[in-house]
Amino acid sequence: MRALGPGSVSSFLKIILDVVFVALWIGVSVAGVLMLAALLFSFNPDLLADISVTAGGEEVVNRGPVVAVGLMAAAVYMGGVLVIVAQLRRIFATLTAGDPFHPDNVRRLRVVGLILAGLELGRYAFWALSTWILPASEAVEPTLSLTAWFSVLVVFVLAEVFREGARLRREAELTI
């Protein structure tokens, strides 16, 4: 089975990325609508006058802003993953076309690395925010993800490999 070109593994993976891209857009949209609804219900509790919302015996109607912040964090996280998938779709489009060392792939991989690093830093910021806003019993426990930071480094190394491949391709094109 071929790795590059039409009908290859890369074209199959591009189709999967296309489906994930659409699903992420739907997820970001749903999170945005739910965030707006949480804010609306927190500013106007009369909208829920006939509905009793409880979690563990506590009323959660007044926790709308906290829920909205959580939904906003989820939407931002999904938005970051959406950018990564969009860049991967473009990279796999060049792989499907049989042009793996396209010069734009270097920039695309660097964007993926930056977004991965930003998502990991955002996770730490969300932890710090949750310890400040939420009671100690509901706070999110921080963990250092070596896998995530290793992935960031691997993506940046791959970007440099693609940069060198694009440079060699340019040199080969200039050679008569």
C-alpha positions in Angstrom: 0.0 0.0 0.0 1.3 3.4 -0.9 1.9 6.2 1.6 1.7 9.2 -0.8 -0.6 10.2 -3.7 -4.2 9.6 -4.5 -5.7 6.4 -3.1 -2.9 6.1 -0.5 -2.9 5.9 3.3 -2.4 9.7 3.4 -5.6 10.3 1.3 -7.5 8.0 3.7 -6.1 9.9 6.7 -7.1 13.2 5.0 -10.7 12.0 4.8 -10.6 11.1 8.6 -9.2 14.6 9.3 -12.0 16.1 7.2 -14.7 14.4 9.3 -12.9 15.3 12.6 -12.7 18.9 11.4 -16.5 19.1 10.8 -17.2 17.4 14.2 -14.9 20.0 16.0 -16.7 22.9 14.3 -20.0 21.4 15.6 -18.5 20.9 19.1 -17.2 24.5 19.3 -20.6 25.8 18.1 -22.5 23.8 20.7 -20.1 24.8 23.5 -20.6 28.5 22.5 -24.4 28.2 22.6 -24.3 26.4 25.9 -21.9 29.1 27.3 -24.3 31.8 26.2 -27.2 29.9 27.8 -25.4 29.5 31.1 -24.7 33.2 31.2 -28.3 34.0 30.3 -29.6 31.8 33.0 -27.2 33.2 35.6 -28.2 36.8 34.8 -31.9 36.1 34.7 -32.7 33.3 37.1 -36.5 33.8 36.5 -36.0 31.9 33.3 -35.5 28.8 35.5 -38.2 29.6 38.1 -40.1 26.4 37.5 -37.0 24.2 37.1 -34.9 23.0 40.1 -31.4 22.2 39.0 -29.4 20.3 41.7 -26.1 18.5 41.8 -25.4 16.6 45.0 -28.2 18.3 46.8 -27.0 21.8 46.0 -28.7 24.4 43.9 -26.5 25.2 40.9 -28.5 28.0 39.3 -26.2 30.6 40.8 -23.2 28.9 39.4 -23.9 30.0 35.8 -20.7 32.1 35.5 -18.6 29.2 36.7 -20.2 26.9 34.2 -19.8 29.5 31.5 -16.0 29.7 32.2 -15.7 26.0 32.0 -17.6 25.9 28.7 -15.4 28.8 27.5 -12.3 26.8 28.4 -13.7 23.8 26.5 -14.5 25.9 23.5 -11.0 27.4 23.5 -9.5 23.9 23.8 -11.6 22.6 21.0 -10.7 25.7 19.0 -7.0 24.9 19.4 -7.6 21.3 18.4 -9.6 22.7 15.4 -6.6 24.8 14.3 -4.3 21.7 14.6 -6.6 19.6 12.6 -6.9 22.3 9.9 -3.1 22.5 9.6 -2.9 18.7 9.4 -5.6 18.6 6.7 -3.4 21.0 4.6 -0.3 18.9 5.2 -2.1 15.7 4.2 -3.5 17.5 1.1 0.1 18.0 0.0 0.9 14.4 0.9 -2.1 13.2 -1.2 -0.9 15.4 -4.1 2.5 13.6 -3.8 4.4 16.7 -2.6 5.5 16.0 1.0 8.2 18.7 1.2 6.0 21.6 0.2 7.5 24.8 1.8 4.2 25.7 3.5 4.3 22.4 5.5 7.2 23.8 7.6 5.0 26.7 8.7 2.1 24.4 9.2 4.1 22.1 11.5 5.4 25.0 13.5 1.8 26.3 14.0 0.8 22.8 15.2 3.8 22.8 17.7 2.9 26.2 19.0 -0.8 25.4 19.4 0.1 22.1 21.2 2.4 24.1 23.6 -0.4 26.7 24.1 -3.0 24.1 24.9 -0.7 22.5 27.5 0.1 26.0 29.0 -3.7 26.7 28.9 -4.3 23.5 30.9 -2.0 24.8 33.6 -3.7 28.2 33.5 -7.1 26.5 33.8 -5.9 24.6 36.8 -4.7 27.8 38.5 -8.0 29.5 37.8 -10.0 26.5 39.0 -8.1 26.5 42.4 -8.9 30.2 42.8 -12.6 30.0 41.8 -13.8 26.5 42.9 -13.8 25.1 46.4 -10.9 22.9 47.3 -13.0 19.8 47.0 -13.9 20.5 43.3 -10.5 21.8 42.2 -8.8 20.1 39.3 -5.5 18.4 40.2 -2.5 19.4 38.1 -0.4 16.9 36.3 2.8 17.4 34.3 2.3 15.6 31.0 5.6 14.6 29.7 3.9 13.1 26.6 2.4 16.4 25.6 5.8 18.2 25.9 7.6 15.4 24.1 5.0 15.7 21.3 5.7 19.5 21.1 9.4 18.8 20.7 8.8 16.1 18.1 6.6 18.4 16.0 9.2 21.1 16.0 11.9 18.6 15.0 9.7 17.4 12.2 9.2 21.0 11.1 13.0 21.3 10.8 13.2 18.0 8.9 10.5 19.3 6.4 12.4 22.6 6.1 15.6 20.7 5.2 13.6 18.5 2.7 12.1 21.6 1.1 15.6 23.1 0.8 17.0 20.0 -0.8 14.1 19.9 -3.2 14.7 23.5 -4.2 18.4 22.7 -4.8 17.4 19.7 -6.9 15.1 21.8 -9.0 17.9 24.3 -9.7 20.3 21.5 -10.7 20.4 20.9 -14.5 
